[in-house]
Amino acid sequence: MRTQFRKQRVWGRWVVPALSVACFTYFGFHSWSGAYGLNSAEALEIRRIELSEQLATLTERRQHLERKVMLLSDGAVEADMLDERARALLNVAREDEVVYFN
């Protein structure tokens, strides 16, 4: 009975390490320069600050509008506020008044 021994190929033992290096390189590259990688952290922080400022502005505007609505609500209508809203909606002014448009 004859037995044949196969000679191991040189590149055969480098397949698993080569695939491992390729995977580490791929994921390493994308963790550094991907959309949520280390390089884009600064851009995300700048965007967060801009949105926080916008939120503060909108919150202040909403509070202002809520105060105006509260003045117009039932039982608390002030004459000045009612007069101001009526003039703005109806485009009416007296003869002795000066009107400035925004």
Backbone bond lengths (Angstrom), bond angles and torsions (degrees), N, CA, C in turn:
res aa  C-N    CA-C-N  psi(-1)  N-CA   C-N-CA  omega(-1)  CA-C   N-CA-C  phi
1 M - - - 1.424 - - 1.526 109.09 -
2 R 1.274 112.46 135.16 1.439 118.84 -176.53 1.516 110.83 -108.52
3 T 1.291 118.78 138.80 1.450 123.63 178.03 1.525 108.70 -117.09
4 Q 1.304 113.76 133.35 1.466 117.67 178.03 1.524 108.48 -107.12
5 F 1.272 114.94 131.06 1.458 120.71 175.73 1.525 108.07 -102.09
6 R 1.282 113.95 133.06 1.458 117.56 178.32 1.511 108.81 -93.46
7 K 1.248 114.89 138.67 1.456 120.46 177.33 1.532 108.08 -80.14
8 Q 1.334 115.07 128.67 1.473 118.03 179.53 1.519 109.64 -70.11
9 R 1.312 113.61 139.30 1.452 118.31 -179.86 1.533 108.85 -82.20
10 V 1.299 115.33 148.16 1.464 121.11 -177.40 1.521 111.11 -66.90
11 W 1.317 117.15 -40.62 1.463 119.81 -176.76 1.521 112.41 -74.71
12 G 1.302 119.71 -16.38 1.453 123.50 -178.05 1.518 113.46 -63.43
13 R 1.307 117.11 -35.67 1.463 118.72 -178.97 1.535 112.74 -84.30
14 W 1.317 117.87 -4.43 1.453 121.25 179.34 1.529 112.84 -101.15
15 V 1.307 118.31 -0.06 1.469 121.33 -177.24 1.529 111.17 -66.30
16 V 1.323 117.49 -51.94 1.473 120.79 -177.69 1.527 111.49 -64.23
17 P 1.344 120.01 -46.88 1.468 118.14 176.80 1.534 113.23 -62.68
18 A 1.321 117.79 -35.87 1.470 120.12 179.30 1.528 110.95 -66.40
19 L 1.334 117.10 -42.18 1.464 119.71 176.90 1.522 111.43 -65.46
20 S 1.322 116.96 -37.50 1.472 120.77 177.97 1.518 110.96 -63.96
21 V 1.319 117.14 -45.81 1.469 120.65 178.59 1.526 110.46 -62.90
22 A 1.331 117.35 -39.44 1.465 120.37 178.74 1.529 110.79 -63.11
23 C 1.327 117.60 -43.05 1.475 121.04 179.11 1.520 111.20 -65.97
24 F 1.327 117.92 -44.18 1.464 121.06 179.12 1.532 110.68 -63.51
25 T 1.322 116.58 -39.05 1.459 120.27 178.90 1.534 110.74 -65.47
26 Y 1.316 116.50 -44.43 1.468 120.80 -179.60 1.529 111.12 -61.41
27 F 1.319 116.75 -51.89 1.464 119.32 -177.84 1.524 111.88 -70.76
28 G 1.319 117.16 -32.90 1.465 120.07 176.26 1.514 112.00 -64.56
29 F 1.328 116.23 -43.13 1.465 120.43 178.68 1.520 110.99 -61.17
30 H 1.329 117.29 -45.48 1.466 120.10 -177.29 1.521 112.28 -74.27
31 S 1.307 118.56 -26.47 1.468 118.85 175.10 1.522 111.00 -73.45
32 W 1.310 117.26 -22.00 1.463 120.61 178.88 1.523 111.41 -88.51
33 S 1.326 117.44 -46.24 1.462 119.30 -172.27 1.516 114.02 -120.03
34 G 1.312 119.10 14.88 1.457 121.23 179.09 1.521 111.85 -75.52
35 A 1.318 116.28 -176.95 1.469 121.78 -177.45 1.527 111.64 -62.57
36 Y 1.318 117.93 -33.46 1.455 121.81 178.99 1.524 110.64 -117.37
37 G 1.321 117.14 27.00 1.454 121.97 -178.24 1.515 112.49 -81.17
38 L 1.322 114.22 -172.50 1.459 120.39 -176.60 1.521 112.40 -67.76
39 N 1.327 117.53 -34.28 1.465 119.97 179.34 1.518 112.62 -69.60
40 S 1.298 118.28 -32.00 1.462 120.29 -176.63 1.528 112.80 -87.29
41 A 1.307 118.23 -0.66 1.470 120.70 179.73 1.526 111.25 -62.26
42 E 1.328 117.72 -37.44 1.467 121.02 179.80 1.527 110.90 -66.91
43 A 1.326 116.77 -41.80 1.470 120.29 178.64 1.524 110.48 -64.79
44 L 1.324 116.95 -38.85 1.466 119.81 177.71 1.527 111.25 -66.23
45 E 1.320 117.19 -36.05 1.477 120.76 178.60 1.523 110.45 -67.10
46 I 1.328 117.52 -41.47 1.470 120.94 177.74 1.526 110.12 -62.84
47 R 1.319 116.71 -42.76 1.473 120.75 178.38 1.523 111.22 -63.77
48 R 1.347 116.50 -38.04 1.466 120.36 178.27 1.527 110.81 -63.25
49 I 1.333 117.15 -40.87 1.468 120.97 179.71 1.528 110.26 -65.67
50 E 1.348 117.13 -43.02 1.468 120.18 178.46 1.522 111.37 -60.87
51 L 1.317 116.80 -43.58 1.463 120.48 -179.81 1.524 111.59 -68.34
52 S 1.333 117.30 -33.27 1.469 119.76 176.97 1.521 110.78 -65.83
53 E 1.337 116.86 -40.95 1.465 120.14 177.48 1.526 111.24 -65.12
54 Q 1.326 116.25 -40.28 1.461 120.27 177.79 1.527 110.91 -64.46
55 L 1.330 116.22 -39.54 1.462 120.07 177.79 1.523 111.13 -63.61
56 A 1.333 117.04 -41.00 1.463 120.25 178.96 1.530 110.76 -63.20
57 T 1.317 116.74 -41.17 1.468 120.89 178.84 1.527 110.92 -64.00
58 L 1.327 115.51 -45.51 1.467 118.79 -179.35 1.528 111.91 -67.80
59 T 1.334 117.24 -35.29 1.457 120.42 177.57 1.519 111.05 -64.91
60 E 1.336 116.02 -41.56 1.469 120.28 178.01 1.526 110.57 -64.03
61 R 1.325 116.82 -42.14 1.469 120.32 179.13 1.523 110.83 -64.31
62 R 1.327 116.28 -40.63 1.463 119.45 179.56 1.529 110.74 -64.10
63 Q 1.330 117.30 -42.01 1.461 119.82 178.65 1.527 110.77 -62.61
64 H 1.332 116.11 -38.83 1.465 120.02 177.91 1.527 110.42 -62.72
65 L 1.335 116.29 -45.00 1.465 119.88 179.31 1.531 111.59 -66.55
66 E 1.335 117.41 -36.40 1.465 119.94 177.32 1.520 111.34 -64.31
67 R 1.344 116.64 -37.40 1.470 119.72 176.43 1.519 110.91 -64.17
68 K 1.342 116.69 -40.99 1.465 119.92 179.06 1.524 110.78 -65.69
69 V 1.310 117.41 -40.17 1.466 120.98 178.88 1.519 110.19 -65.87
70 M 1.322 117.14 -39.20 1.457 120.67 179.58 1.534 110.44 -62.83
71 L 1.339 116.56 -36.04 1.462 119.50 178.25 1.527 111.33 -69.84
72 L 1.329 117.83 -26.60 1.454 121.40 -179.95 1.526 113.39 -92.07
73 S 1.318 117.46 -5.73 1.469 119.98 -176.43 1.526 111.13 -69.09
74 D 1.320 115.75 166.15 1.459 121.58 -177.04 1.524 111.73 -58.97
75 G 1.304 115.25 135.77 1.452 121.15 176.14 1.514 113.94 83.65
76 A 1.316 119.02 -10.40 1.461 120.41 -177.54 1.525 111.31 -128.80
77 V 1.321 117.73 23.31 1.456 120.52 -179.09 1.518 109.13 -72.48
78 E 1.308 115.62 121.32 1.456 120.12 177.39 1.524 107.97 -93.41
79 A 1.291 115.78 146.39 1.468 121.36 -175.71 1.525 111.35 -63.14
80 D 1.319 116.96 -41.35 1.467 119.63 -178.97 1.530 111.10 -64.13
81 M 1.321 116.43 -42.60 1.460 120.13 -178.69 1.529 110.46 -67.23
82 L 1.316 116.65 -40.90 1.457 120.78 178.53 1.526 110.68 -64.37
83 D 1.312 116.65 -42.03 1.456 121.53 178.98 1.531 110.35 -64.13
84 E 1.303 116.86 -43.12 1.474 121.46 -179.84 1.530 110.92 -62.16
85 R 1.317 117.56 -45.91 1.463 121.34 -178.42 1.531 111.32 -67.92
86 A 1.335 116.25 -39.39 1.472 119.63 179.58 1.518 110.67 -64.48
87 R 1.313 117.02 -42.16 1.469 120.24 178.96 1.517 111.57 -66.69
88 A 1.327 116.90 -39.22 1.467 120.09 -179.66 1.531 110.75 -67.16
89 L 1.316 117.25 -41.24 1.457 120.38 -177.74 1.523 113.13 -75.72
90 L 1.323 116.31 -35.84 1.464 120.06 -175.97 1.523 113.68 -96.02
91 N 1.342 117.50 -5.87 1.463 122.26 -177.91 1.534 111.36 56.07
92 V 1.309 116.56 50.76 1.458 122.08 -177.19 1.527 108.60 -118.97
93 A 1.313 115.29 137.78 1.467 120.80 175.10 1.523 108.16 -143.94
94 R 1.299 114.07 154.32 1.464 118.36 177.47 1.522 109.60 -79.25
95 E 1.349 115.79 167.76 1.463 120.41 -177.67 1.516 112.16 -68.70
96 D 1.327 117.92 -31.08 1.464 120.52 -176.31 1.530 112.97 -91.90
97 E 1.321 119.10 10.95 1.450 122.47 -178.93 1.524 111.52 -104.66
98 V 1.319 114.66 150.29 1.447 121.44 175.22 1.532 106.98 -108.45
99 V 1.325 117.23 130.28 1.459 121.25 -176.09 1.533 108.61 -110.88
100 Y 1.340 115.07 128.84 1.456 121.99 174.87 1.515 108.39 -112.06
101 F 1.322 116.79 125.92 1.454 120.90 179.28 1.514 109.63 -95.51
102 N 1.320 114.98 139.48 1.478 120.17 179.78 1.496 110.41 -83.79
